[in-house]
């Protein structure tokens, strides 16, 4: 039998990591307000339409632009273009009036942290209403709690009502307010007499008056463990079998700029006193899901807490950088206060504040990450300051760096690594951690997901990720924590995809990746044991066309061929080609790369932003040839260029059609940001081959080959591509090879505790695979199985939430048995140990 697995229970590799599988929460896709934090009133603080601090807008307020030049969707506070188009227009997002008029006030607000109030002038019988997050979800028999802070120029009686989408009363109560010049709080409880998930909440006044509302809120009475969070979403988190939650991000930690960067102090205390912030993901948050609520959730779910603090930096990917020394010290104080709030006794300043907020005993806070996706000298300087200060104050906490700061001789407990890529990356890198330095820091896979390829949020993605995770499980002595990212997607407010758990205002489902990770996390064991495995391996499948790229004008080329047949330039990405001598010349010209898919204002601003010099992308001229996408072929071209002009030849250039990743303007053509390919680059007299990644690691000396080229004349370049890699020739002399990593069809890892063996198997083959399995101890006659299997393109949906989900069964065991792994499957076999075989 070609597939065999022998389990060595006596050969223990390492203990399992107790929090290996975890979750990463970021307020993205309206994951907090209107999501896990079940506020039902959208724009409850009336601040959504305020221009984000430190930003400008176009005349129509379609977008905002940070001082760093990054544009985000705004639409007068409605957010993404498609979100704004889906609701009736209003000057105050989410709010509407009948027989009443309103205006936004920015003076005389509820408190110094509130930036706006809503002043409403009612006619007798006038009303205002809010449509929530694509509807206020009203369910018959459920109870809801409404409150608002208001001041009025007259005594008045209001009817607060849950209404259907058409305005039918589904449950109401009366509230009497008094004439006053100060804000007073008014509360009522509503019971729904009908169901409409696209309902609304209204306030109708019996008399003419002018009322100024400072803050409003409508929440379901029933929440998870009574602690204010949405029950079905919290249960979905519990069902993942995760052991920690990373919070609060993600890019929201850095913010769009310093004014909107995350500060601990803005996330505690009464929610109506918490300042709002404009998030990276095109909407404003009121921080109802704050630091205290997060720690409480971790406790309720029996998960460890991992807090990410801002280290005095804005988002570098969006051209931000380090804050001033003085401001950075403020953020260090914020981090110290956050840790004291969580861990300090009730007689410390921030421990006593926690006690005032209802929690006398300290929370658990095991991990703190310093910054998010920050890097370079600015980060290293701040990381060292934060690490040493926090470590001295709270030595019991494990601190996590955004990267391998140990390479800069900085103290590093854990290093955070992020991987967003196509399925083949995860399939090819199951052994990524096998050779990591065991004397180095522990590894936190802080964010990973298949977010490009033929499909997203599909079984294909789940399989590739699961195969990768088994490789990480095999190395739990070094890889201690993992978290799929992002976590939540409100289907009506999508700013990034894929996401592990999808919801709307009343229902939820997990994508196949959620089911795969939950299955692997369910069966953990106490020790990783050795296995001997034999099975078939196969190369990855790449397809596409070929191209050339240079960074300076003047490169000449001619005689371009694929499989011996001439091919023409099919498109240019950045730059142009023009006739020159007997061939073609690469020039920058007047061509600019254009973006589409969003408003004209956003497209043009994003184009300017990209062209302003991203830290990830150098300006270049790039031409591709032909249109037929091939898997195996020979690409040839004659090129004349200068030594100081870096030259890149690329093969298998392919632009996936999947709608994945950050929901920004899309490329009308291809860019180095969006095209998958493999490259051969010649620069400074050295040749290198690689698969470009968003966060490329520097190439080692061994990965680069010296080359000598007679510049100033045409040279013949050739790349021969097949399933196993490609060969690179200059003037018919072999210069370098790129050999593809073969990936196994059967991936496996085994763990054990005192009584059981947990054998995990991922079959990425398109057919059933029989596997002969044996162990060095006697095993039970019946083996429990739990299997997730589906066609690679299968997905889950609201219509079929469990379409791709695991099934529990059993098979016959014994000293040696055969297991048939279904095609495209994630499998767990629970094997009872019955003693030792002599």
TORMI-227092 format. One line per 5 residues: number of its first residue (from 1); their letters; for each residue z, x, y of C-alpha. Coordinates in pm, whole numbers. Each point is the difference from the previous one (the first is absolute). Example, Ala and Ser with C-alpha at 12.3 -4.5 7.8 and 13.67 -1.06 7.14 Angstrom:
1) AS) 780:1230:-450 ~ -66:137:344
END
This chain:
1) XXXXX) 0:0:0 ~ -105:152:334 ~ 302:-128:199 ~ 340:126:-116 ~ 345:13:160
6) XXXXX) 300:171:-157 ~ 336:-52:174 ~ 253:285:-4 ~ 332:-168:71 ~ 181:331:-59
11) XXXXX) -202:179:268 ~ 139:-130:327 ~ -198:102:310 ~ 237:-131:266 ~ 215:-297:95
16) XXXXX) -182:-293:154 ~ 27:-44:376 ~ 231:-299:61 ~ -196:-126:303 ~ -347:106:-112
21) XXXXX) -165:-335:81 ~ 62:-140:345 ~ -146:-201:286 ~ -130:82:346 ~ 52:-267:264
26) XXXXX) -190:17:326 ~ -47:-279:254 ~ -374:-20:-54 ~ -200:-319:-58 ~ 291:-198:154
31) XXXXX) 223:111:-285 ~ 321:-53:200 ~ -9:-279:263 ~ -165:-291:-181 ~ 36:183:-332
36) XXXXX) 305:151:-167 ~ 188:-94:317 ~ -84:-373:-15 ~ -16:-85:368 ~ -222:-310:22
41) XXXXX) -69:8:376 ~ -268:244:102 ~ 63:169:334 ~ 358:-120:-1 ~ 88:230:291
46) XXXXX) -317:-80:201 ~ -90:369:30 ~ -312:25:-214 ~ -241:-25:293 ~ 168:275:202
51) XXXXX) -214:312:32 ~ 157:263:-227 ~ 211:251:187 ~ -190:315:98 ~ -337:-163:-72
56) XXXXX) -292:-143:191 ~ -233:-286:-94 ~ -359:-93:63 ~ -57:-281:253 ~ -13:-264:-274
61) XXXXX) 306:142:-181 ~ -193:31:-323 ~ 157:339:-71 ~ 277:227:121 ~ -46:375:34
66) XXXXX) 286:247:-25 ~ 37:296:230 ~ -135:205:-292 ~ -323:-199:-4 ~ 60:-193:-322
71) XXXXX) -112:-365:23 ~ 166:-290:-179 ~ -85:-368:-23 ~ 182:-215:255 ~ -182:-323:90
76) XXXXX) 266:-98:252 ~ 268:39:-264 ~ -174:-176:-292 ~ -74:335:-165 ~ -305:61:-219
81) XXXXX) -329:-164:96 ~ -5:-218:-309 ~ 361:-112:50 ~ -78:-110:355 ~ -317:-181:-107
86) XXXXX) 188:-202:-262 ~ 240:-181:239 ~ -47:-216:311 ~ 12:207:320 ~ 321:4:201
91) XXXXX) 133:200:294 ~ 324:46:-194 ~ -88:104:-359 ~ 126:-249:-258 ~ 113:-255:260
96) XXXXX) -173:-319:120 ~ 90:-287:236 ~ -70:-373:42 ~ 98:-177:321 ~ 165:326:99
101) XXXXX) -98:329:157 ~ 143:344:-54 ~ -8:347:146 ~ 137:336:-99 ~ 285:148:203
106) XXXXX) 86:369:0 ~ 303:-35:222 ~ 314:-200:-66 ~ -32:53:-376 ~ 274:-59:-257
111) XXXXX) 133:356:11 ~ -115:348:110 ~ -176:61:-334 ~ -209:-317:22 ~ -321:68:187
116) XXXXX) -110:-363:42 ~ 111:-362:9 ~ -199:-323:-27 ~ 35:-243:290 ~ -116:-352:-90
121) XXXXX) -45:-294:237 ~ 21:-324:-202 ~ -129:-342:89 ~ 196:-286:-161 ~ -90:15:-368
126) XXXXX) -154:345:37 ~ 15:248:-284 ~ -56:360:-94 ~ -67:111:-353 ~ -49:318:-201
131) XXXXX) -244:42:-291 ~ 182:288:-164 ~ -181:251:-220 ~ -310:-204:-81 ~ 226:-300:-25
136) XXXXX) 372:-70:-19 ~ 58:-45:-376 ~ 182:-333:-33 ~ 111:-96:-349 ~ 150:-338:-85
141) XXXXX) 375:13:-57 ~ 46:348:147 ~ 234:56:292 ~ -72:216:305 ~ 210:135:284
146) XXXXX) -134:-8:353 ~ 158:155:306 ~ -112:94:347 ~ 149:138:321 ~ -94:-195:312
151) XXXXX) 85:-84:360 ~ -101:-330:163 ~ -24:-158:344 ~ 115:-338:-140 ~ 187:-162:-285
156) XXXXX) -245:-95:-272 ~ -22:-108:-362 ~ -244:182:-226 ~ -135:-105:-336 ~ -56:301:-223
161) XXXXX) -242:-87:-279 ~ -169:150:-298 ~ -355:-133:16 ~ -309:-7:-214 ~ -313:179:118
166) XXXXX) -113:-330:156 ~ 334:-58:173 ~ 172:-245:-239 ~ 381:18:10 ~ 130:158:-323
171) XXXXX) 363:28:106 ~ 175:7:337 ~ 328:22:188 ~ 114:-51:361 ~ 134:273:227
176) XXXXX) 162:-73:336 ~ -23:276:257 ~ 187:14:328 ~ -106:101:345 ~ 94:363:43
181) XXXXX) -113:322:157 ~ 119:216:-289 ~ -146:18:-346 ~ 181:-199:-268 ~ -63:-10:-372
186) XXXXX) -96:-327:-171 ~ -9:-47:-378 ~ -111:-269:-241 ~ -76:-41:-368 ~ -318:-161:-127
191) XXXXX) -71:-146:-343 ~ -365:-38:-99 ~ -107:-346:-108 ~ -346:114:-102 ~ -206:309:-82
196) XXXXX) -264:175:211 ~ -38:376:-18 ~ -213:-10:314 ~ 263:-190:196 ~ 160:75:335
201) XXXXX) 330:-21:186 ~ 18:-204:322 ~ 239:-71:286 ~ -54:-331:185 ~ 187:-78:322
206) XXXXX) 101:-355:100 ~ -9:62:375 ~ -172:206:266 ~ 164:340:38 ~ -64:372:6
211) XXXXX) 155:202:-280 ~ -14:377:-49 ~ 22:116:-360 ~ 131:351:-58 ~ -24:22:-378
216) XXXXX) -79:-231:-293 ~ 36:13:-377 ~ -67:-216:-304 ~ 111:127:-340 ~ 33:-153:-346
221) XXXXX) 359:-75:-92 ~ -47:145:-347 ~ -56:374:-2 ~ 44:280:-254 ~ 369:24:-85
226) XXXXX) 71:-171:333 ~ -87:313:197 ~ -292:-129:202 ~ -304:127:-188 ~ -277:-200:-165
231) XXXXX) 104:-79:-354 ~ -330:8:-189 ~ -103:331:157 ~ 338:160:-70 ~ -22:-120:-362
236) XXXXX) -349:152:-19 ~ 155:331:105 ~ 272:-34:-262 ~ -261:-66:-269 ~ -170:336:66
241) XXXXX) 294:174:-174 ~ 12:245:292 ~ 307:212:69 ~ -36:85:369 ~ -163:-127:320
246) XXXXX) -146:227:266 ~ 33:-159:344 ~ -121:-65:273 ~ -327:191:-39 ~ -251:132:30
251) XXXXX) -183:20:326 ~ 233:-251:165 ~ 262:277:8 ~ -217:213:229 ~ -128:-298:197
256) XXXXX) -314:-24:208 ~ 183:212:260 ~ 351:104:93 ~ 78:-331:170 ~ -63:-183:-329
261) XXXXX) 130:261:-243 ~ 281:-109:-229 ~ 356:41:120 ~ 293:-99:-218 ~ 185:-152:298
266) XXXXX) -276:-257:49 ~ 41:-139:-351 ~ 366:-105:-12 ~ 213:-266:166 ~ -89:-363:78
271) XXXXX) -373:-50:-51 ~ -45:-148:347 ~ 130:327:144 ~ -227:228:-202 ~ -292:135:205
276) XXXXX) -345:-78:-136 ~ -265:265:-68 ~ -378:6:-26 ~ -87:121:-347 ~ -288:215:-116
281) XXXXX) -131:-298:-193 ~ -105:-212:299 ~ 300:-226:56 ~ 347:6:153 ~ 320:-16:-202
286) XXXXX) 340:-130:109 ~ 178:222:-256 ~ 177:-288:-172 ~ -20:203:-320 ~ 205:290:130
291) XXXXX) 210:284:-133 ~ 296:-214:-105 ~ -220:-258:-176 ~ -183:278:-183 ~ 319:158:-131
296) XXXXX) 124:-343:-106 ~ -326:-67:-184 ~ 23:329:-188 ~ 351:-92:-110 ~ -103:-353:-99
301) XXXXX) -288:140:-208 ~ 216:280:-144 ~ -241:259:140 ~ 70:325:181 ~ -83:17:371
306) XXXXX) -240:255:152 ~ -8:-3:378 ~ -285:159:195 ~ 102:119:347 ~ -227:92:287
311) XXXXX) 28:376:57 ~ -120:-2:360 ~ -371:-43:-67 ~ -273:-260:38 ~ -287:-55:-245
316) XXXXX) -203:320:-22 ~ -284:-174:-183 ~ -44:-207:318 ~ 14:308:223 ~ 369:-27:82
321) XXXXX) 237:293:-17 ~ 349:119:67 ~ 229:-159:257 ~ 185:208:258 ~ 300:207:-105
326) XXXXX) 233:-244:175 ~ -157:-305:-167 ~ 0:172:-339 ~ 374:56:33 ~ 39:-372:72
331) XXXXX) -174:-78:-329 ~ 224:247:-180 ~ 301:-189:142 ~ -159:-325:-119 ~ -26:144:-353
336) XXXXX) 362:114:5 ~ 110:-343:118 ~ -204:-171:-273 ~ 163:211:-270 ~ 345:-64:142
341) XXXXX) -75:-373:16 ~ -91:4:-369 ~ 249:251:-135 ~ 284:32:248 ~ 340:-157:-41
346) XXXXX) 89:-302:209 ~ 203:220:237 ~ -306:200:110 ~ -194:-123:305 ~ -304:-120:-192
351) XXXXX) 193:-92:-313 ~ 208:-231:217 ~ -322:-149:139 ~ -109:-69:-358 ~ 334:-169:-59
356) XXXXX) -54:-214:310 ~ -333:-102:-152 ~ 177:-129:-311 ~ 22:297:-232 ~ 325:198:-11
361) XXXXX) -75:224:-300 ~ -273:267:28 ~ -340:-62:-152 ~ -175:238:-237 ~ -265:224:157
366) XXXXX) -116:269:-239 ~ -321:127:159 ~ -122:70:354 ~ -356:105:82 ~ -48:197:320
371) XXXXX) -315:-136:167 ~ -308:-160:-150 ~ -329:180:-72 ~ 80:259:266 ~ -114:359:-42
376) XXXXX) -62:334:167 ~ 214:218:229 ~ 122:-294:211 ~ 130:-173:-311 ~ 148:312:-156
381) XXXXX) 205:70:312 ~ 137:-354:13 ~ 48:-23:-376 ~ 219:311:-1 ~ 214:-135:286
386) XXXXX) 44:-338:-167 ~ 59:141:-347 ~ 271:244:102 ~ 178:-247:228 ~ -10:-293:-241
391) XXXXX) 86:215:-301 ~ 307:135:172 ~ 117:-348:102 ~ -87:-179:-327 ~ -38:261:-277
396) XXXXX) 4:-264:-275 ~ -339:-138:106 ~ -326:128:-153 ~ -248:88:277 ~ -374:-29:-40
401) XXXXX) -266:195:186 ~ -344:-137:86 ~ -158:296:-179 ~ 63:336:-158 ~ 206:146:281
406) XXXXX) 147:248:-248 ~ -328:191:43 ~ 115:64:358 ~ 336:124:-130 ~ 174:-320:105
411) XXXXX) 272:-167:-209 ~ -165:-276:-205 ~ 174:-231:-247 ~ -296:-229:-74 ~ -364:20:114
416) XXXXX) -194:-322:61 ~ -359:-9:-130 ~ -247:-283:72 ~ -310:-81:-202 ~ -254:-267:99
421) XXXXX) -324:50:-187 ~ -262:-129:-241 ~ 78:-70:-368 ~ -151:326:-122 ~ 252:203:201
426) XXXXX) 293:-161:-179 ~ -171:25:-339 ~ -76:369:47 ~ 345:95:128 ~ 233:-111:-276
431) XXXXX) 105:365:-33 ~ 48:53:374 ~ 371:77:-27 ~ -4:199:-324 ~ -16:335:180
436) XXXXX) 219:-76:303 ~ 263:263:79 ~ 323:-112:-162 ~ 192:205:255 ~ -158:-191:287
441) XXXXX) 98:-335:150 ~ -3:-324:-194 ~ -304:-223:54 ~ -6:-348:148 ~ -330:-184:-48
446) XXXXX) 73:-197:313 ~ -332:-182:20 ~ -279:-34:-254 ~ -270:-254:-79 ~ -362:-29:-101
451) XXXXX) -152:-116:328 ~ -365:84:-48 ~ -262:-36:-267 ~ -184:-284:-163 ~ 294:-239:23
456) XXXXX) 341:-30:164 ~ 315:-182:-112 ~ -158:-18:-346 ~ 82:98:-355 ~ -221:307:45
461) XXXXX) 236:123:270 ~ 311:-83:-201 ~ -129:198:-298 ~ -76:312:204 ~ 337:-13:174
466) XXXXX) 184:-57:-327 ~ -171:300:-162 ~ 106:212:298 ~ 356:-131:-17 ~ 34:94:-365
471) XXXXX) -78:358:103 ~ 271:-24:263 ~ 243:-152:-254 ~ -64:298:-226 ~ 127:220:286
476) XXXXX) 313:-186:106 ~ 190:324:37 ~ -210:61:313 ~ -142:-345:91 ~ 306:-212:75
481) XXXXX) -128:-295:203 ~ -323:-202:27 ~ -107:-297:212 ~ -327:-195:8 ~ -110:-73:357
486) XXXXX) -13:-226:186 ~ 226:-267:-144 ~ -67:-338:165 ~ -315:-177:120 ~ 13:-329:184
491) XXXXX) -342:-130:-101 ~ -44:-171:338 ~ 84:319:193 ~ -164:286:-184 ~ -17:333:182
496) XXXXX) -10:225:-308 ~ -89:-44:-364 ~ 62:27:-287 ~ 371:-87:-8 ~ 228:-43:-298
501) XXXXX) 119:-356:72 ~ -209:-267:174 ~ 151:-309:160 ~ -61:-277:250 ~ 260:-222:162
506) XXXXX) 103:-166:-328 ~ -126:187:-308 ~ -29:351:-142 ~ -167:206:-273 ~ -20:363:-108
511) XXXXX) -328:188:-36 ~ -70:171:-336 ~ 149:324:133 ~ 326:-186:60 ~ 5:-118:-361
516) XXXXX) -81:350:-129 ~ 272:172:203 ~ 252:-273:-86 ~ -80:44:-369 ~ 44:378:13
521) XXXXX) 320:-35:200 ~ 147:-250:-245 ~ 24:254:-285 ~ 158:326:115 ~ 210:176:-261
526) XXXXX) 241:285:71 ~ -206:302:-103 ~ -365:105:7 ~ -99:139:-340 ~ -292:211:-116
531) XXXXX) -302:-162:-161 ~ -299:149:-176 ~ -312:-191:91 ~ -358:27:-109 ~ -286:-213:125
536) XXXXX) -335:-12:170 ~ -55:114:359 ~ -284:-88:232 ~ -130:115:338 ~ 14:-217:310
541) XXXXX) -305:-196:110 ~ -140:86:343 ~ -320:-127:158 ~ -166:24:339 ~ -251:189:212
546) XXXXX) 2:348:155 ~ 35:136:351 ~ 61:296:229 ~ 242:51:289 ~ 52:264:267
551) XXXXX) 222:38:304 ~ -237:168:248 ~ -353:-84:109 ~ -297:197:-123 ~ 12:-24:-380
556) XXXXX) -355:-28:-140 ~ -92:-153:-335 ~ -310:-86:-202 ~ -127:-61:-356 ~ 276:-243:-93
561) XXXXX) -32:-121:-359 ~ 188:-204:-256 ~ -104:61:-360 ~ -304:187:129 ~ -126:-288:216
566) XXXXX) -3:18:382 ~ 255:-218:183 ~ 33:-86:366 ~ 300:-44:225 ~ 117:-356:-58
571) XXXXX) 265:-2:275 ~ 192:223:236 ~ 371:-32:51 ~ 97:173:325 ~ -286:196:148
576) XXXXX) -376:-24:-58 ~ -288:192:-154 ~ -316:96:185 ~ -323:171:-94 ~ 12:378:34
581) XXXXX) -224:279:-131 ~ -111:-112:-346 ~ 314:-202:-70 ~ 282:-186:170 ~ 277:100:240
586) XXXXX) 357:-134:15 ~ 112:-96:353 ~ 279:-203:152 ~ -243:-192:222 ~ 111:-320:167
591) XXXXX) 101:-172:-321 ~ 350:-141:-22 ~ 157:-158:-300 ~ 50:-373:41 ~ 252:-236:-155
596) XXXXX) -23:-372:-71 ~ 192:-285:-154 ~ 243:-61:285 ~ -26:-96:366 ~ -243:196:212
601) XXXXX) 293:139:198 ~ 178:125:-312 ~ -315:147:-152 ~ -81:196:313 ~ 357:117:60
606) XXXXX) 33:111:-361 ~ -327:189:29 ~ 137:183:303 ~ 327:71:-180 ~ -174:147:-305
611) XXXXX) -227:209:220 ~ 292:137:200 ~ 93:246:-270 ~ 197:-118:-300 ~ 235:250:-158
616) XXXXX) -171:-79:-331 ~ -366:15:95 ~ -208:261:184 ~ -318:-104:182 ~ -297:72:-224
621) XXXXX) -362:-82:-63 ~ -64:-160:-335 ~ -323:-114:-163 ~ -44:-161:-342 ~ -315:-24:-207
626) XXXXX) -162:-280:-196 ~ 157:-327:-102 ~ 13:6:-382 ~ 354:64:-120 ~ 1:220:-311
631) XXXXX) 263:133:-239 ~ -182:310:-131 ~ -258:179:212 ~ -109:324:172 ~ 7:25:378
636) XXXXX) -200:277:171 ~ -57:92:364 ~ -114:299:207 ~ 234:74:293 ~ -5:251:285
641) XXXXX) 317:28:206 ~ 236:247:163 ~ 311:155:-151 ~ 233:-163:255 ~ -122:-352:-84
646) XXXXX) 200:-135:-297 ~ -236:-164:-250 ~ 95:-280:-239 ~ -216:-146:-275 ~ 124:-323:-153
651) XXXXX) -86:-186:-319 ~ 87:-344:-137 ~ 33:-139:355 ~ 99:-362:-51 ~ 134:-261:241
656) XXXXX) 213:-253:-192 ~ -56:-361:96 ~ 359:-103:-66 ~ 193:-134:297 ~ 303:223:-32
661) XXXXX) 235:201:214 ~ 94:-18:364 ~ -156:-306:159 ~ -162:169:298 ~ -364:-16:114
666) XXXXX) -234:85:-285 ~ -275:258:-18 ~ -352:-126:55 ~ -111:314:-175 ~ 180:266:-196
671) XXXXX) 266:237:130 ~ 203:279:-151 ~ 292:-243:18 ~ -161:-261:-222 ~ -242:171:-240
676) XXXXX) 104:127:-340 ~ -174:322:-99 ~ 39:354:-124 ~ -85:297:219 ~ -107:363:-6
681) XXXXX) 97:174:323 ~ -99:347:119 ~ 207:135:287 ~ 103:348:114 ~ -183:161:-289
686) XXXXX) 178:-203:-266 ~ -110:-282:-228 ~ 226:-288:-106 ~ -48:-320:-200 ~ 230:-299:11
691) XXXXX) 47:-375:20 ~ 97:-73:362 ~ 328:-185:44 ~ 157:-154:307 ~ 288:248:-17
696) XXXXX) -173:309:-139 ~ 213:290:-114 ~ -117:348:110 ~ -218:170:-261 ~ 146:304:-172
701) XXXXX) -177:337:-5 ~ -89:-60:-365 ~ -179:-325:92 ~ -235:180:242 ~ -287:231:-97
706) XXXXX) -145:271:227 ~ -371:-46:73 ~ -261:215:172 ~ -286:-194:157 ~ -300:144:189
711) XXXXX) 45:-208:314 ~ -288:-49:243 ~ -240:-103:-276 ~ -41:-292:-237 ~ 213:11:-311
716) XXXXX) -35:-228:-300 ~ 312:-204:-87 ~ 27:-195:-325 ~ 267:-218:-157 ~ -30:-113:-362
721) XXXXX) 222:-303:-59 ~ 106:-158:-328 ~ 297:-189:-139 ~ 196:320:-54 ~ -34:139:352
726) XXXXX) -261:189:200 ~ -141:349:45 ~ -82:153:339 ~ -285:247:47 ~ -131:202:293
731) XXXXX) -347:142:-52 ~ 32:-84:-370 ~ 318:205:-38 ~ 301:-189:-131 ~ 274:15:265
736) XXXXX) 267:-242:-119 ~ 75:-284:-242 ~ 204:-313:41 ~ 130:-119:-336 ~ 123:-355:-26
741) XXXXX) 337:-64:-154 ~ -38:-208:-313 ~ 241:-285:-26 ~ 141:-140:-324 ~ -88:-348:-114
746) XXXXX) 354:-32:-134 ~ 288:101:229 ~ 355:-1:-133 ~ 361:92:65 ~ 316:-60:-204
751) XXXXX) 361:-43:107 ~ 309:-87:-200 ~ 358:-108:12 ~ 255:2:-279 ~ -159:-283:-200
756) XXXXX) -357:-41:118 ~ -322:186:71 ~ -222:-129:280 ~ -361:102:-52 ~ -227:-76:295
761) XXXXX) -377:5:-53 ~ -284:-57:244 ~ -343:-57:-152 ~ -272:41:263 ~ -275:-37:-260
766) XXXXX) -231:-298:3 ~ 79:-73:-366 ~ 298:-39:-229 ~ 145:331:-109 ~ 189:44:-326
771) XXXXX) 286:247:33 ~ 189:153:-291 ~ 364:29:111 ~ 284:187:-169 ~ 344:131:92
776) XXXXX) 243:264:-123 ~ 255:-270:-83 ~ -1:-318:-203 ~ -101:-304:202 ~ 41:-374:-42
781) XXXXX) -247:-219:-182 ~ -62:-222:304 ~ -108:143:334 ~ 14:-197:324 ~ -313:25:215
786) XXXXX) -70:-101:358 ~ -362:28:104 ~ -196:-42:323 ~ -372:-22:-77 ~ -303:-133:189
791) XXXXX) -354:80:98 ~ -1:265:277 ~ -134:-243:261 ~ 257:-271:-66 ~ 241:-88:283
796) XXXXX) 283:-244:65 ~ -10:-275:261 ~ 192:-299:130 ~ -211:-215:-231 ~ 90:213:-305
801) XXXXX) 308:203:85 ~ 60:131:-354 ~ -363:52:-98 ~ 70:371:-52 ~ 354:21:-137
806) XXXXX) 179:152:-295 ~ 49:-165:-339 ~ 291:72:-237 ~ -66:28:-372 ~ 87:206:-305
811) XXXXX) -166:211:-270 ~ 109:148:-331 ~ 152:348:22 ~ 123:254:-249 ~ -3:378:-33
816) XXXXX) -365:2:103 ~ -194:-294:132 ~ -324:-82:175 ~ -3:-167:338 ~ -316:-156:141
821) XXXXX) 2:37:377 ~ -220:-268:162 ~ -282:112:226 ~ 111:67:356 ~ 372:-38:-67
826) XXXXX) 348:114:95 ~ 229:-11:-305 ~ 369:51:-69 ~ 127:30:-359 ~ 376:-32:-51
831) XXXXX) 85:176:-324 ~ 341:-32:-163 ~ 141:327:-136 ~ 146:-32:-352 ~ 110:355:-64
836) XXX) -140:348:-44 ~ -266:105:-249 ~ 100:323:-182
END
